[in-house]
Structures are given as structure tokens and as C-alpha cells.
Amino acid sequence: MKRALDSYAEAPDRGVRGGAIYDYLHLVAARKGGATRLYTLNVTDFQAFQRPGDPEIVHP
């Protein structure tokens, strides 16, 4: 199982930079928790680094 620090370290390889790391870590936590949807007001920010198998990114 990945640790948060592992996810943080792989962020640059996924194109995640700057403040987007916080969004990315939320997505990692949702994936790890088995969420099927992640609700956010910033859909495009999350879609930039979403991968197949990740929760669906949804605007509330």
C-alpha cells in the first residue's frame, strides 16, 4: 500500500506542480478509500491528473 509520501514523490511525474499537489493528494486519498466519486468545485484541476480507475470527478 502506498504511503502519502510515495504519492507526493510521484506527483512531478504525473505533471502535478505547485498548489495542485493538494488536489492530487485529495484524489489519492479518495482512490485509497475506495471512493467512486470525488466532488469538487474545481473539476478541471482534478481532471488534469486523473487516471483510469480513479474516482469520477464531479461538480456538486
N, C-alpha and C positions, 0 to 999 in steps of 0.2 A: 504494500500500500504506500502511495506517495505521501510524503510529508509536505507541509506548506512551503518549506524552504526549497524543496525539489521543484515545485511548481514555479516559485519565484525565479529560480535559476534558469528554467527553460523558457521563461517569458520572452527574452530577446529573440530566441529562435522562432517564436511564433509571431514576431512583429509587434509585441506589446512593449510600449515605451511610455515613460513619464507617468502621469496620473492614471493612465489606463490600467496600470498594474492593479489598482484597487478593484476595478470592474472585473479584470481577469481572475483575481483571487476569489471574488464572489461566484464567478462561473465555475471555478474549480471546486469550491465548497458545495455548490448545488449539484454538480456531477457526482462528487464523492458521496453526498447524502441521498442520491438516487432520485433527485427531483426530475420531473418530466417537463416542467415549465419554470422559467425564471421571468418574473415580472419586473419591468424597468421602464422608466421614462426616457431612457437613452438607448433605444433599440439598436440604432446604427453603431453605437460604440461597441456593444456586445457582439453584433454580427460580424464585426471586423476580425475577430479571433475565434469565432465559434467553429467547431469541428463536428463532423458526423458523429452521432452518438451523444452529443451534448444536449442538455435540456433545450426545449424550444424557447426562443426569446420572444416575449410577448409584452405589448403595451397594455397597461391596465384599462 
